[in-house]
Amino acid sequence: MQEVVDVENPTYFLNYEKRVKIKGGNTKYIDIYVPSKHVLIEQKSIDFDKPAE
């Protein structure tokens, strides 16, 4: 992540697995949150076993 955001200590600037409450009171997690920029990052993987539509 250091190379992606170009900062020496990205863990100081980024929140990993930030807990958030959603409608209905359930709790979910944001993969990465950048509080200084109000940006969130959700990482998704490709399901290689899923047939193409």
C-alpha positions in Angstrom: 0.0 0.0 0.0 3.0 2.3 0.6 3.7 2.4 -3.1 0.1 2.9 -4.1 -0.5 6.0 -1.9 3.1 7.2 -2.0 3.5 7.8 1.7 6.1 6.4 4.1 3.8 5.1 6.7 0.3 4.4 5.2 -1.0 2.8 8.3 -0.8 6.2 10.0 -3.1 7.8 7.3 -5.4 4.9 6.5 -8.0 3.0 8.5 -8.2 -0.7 7.7 -11.4 -2.7 8.3 -13.3 0.4 9.6 -16.5 -0.7 11.3 -19.6 1.2 10.2 -23.3 0.8 11.2 -25.7 0.6 8.3 -29.5 1.0 8.1 -31.2 -1.4 10.5 -28.4 -1.3 13.0 -26.2 -4.0 11.4 -22.4 -3.5 11.4 -20.3 -3.8 8.2 -16.7 -3.1 7.4 -15.0 -0.8 4.9 -11.8 -2.3 3.6 -9.8 1.0 3.7 -10.9 4.5 4.7 -8.8 7.6 4.2 -10.2 10.1 6.7 -8.2 13.1 5.5 -9.8 12.8 2.1 -13.2 11.3 3.0 -12.5 8.3 0.7 -13.4 4.7 1.1 -11.9 1.7 -0.8 -13.7 -1.6 -1.2 -11.6 -4.4 -2.6 -13.4 -7.1 -4.6 -12.0 -10.3 -6.0 -12.9 -11.9 -9.3 -14.8 -15.1 -9.1 -12.9 -17.2 -11.7 -15.4 -20.1 -11.2 -18.4 -18.1 -12.1 -19.6 -18.7 -15.7 -19.7 -15.7 -18.0 -23.2 -14.3 -18.7 
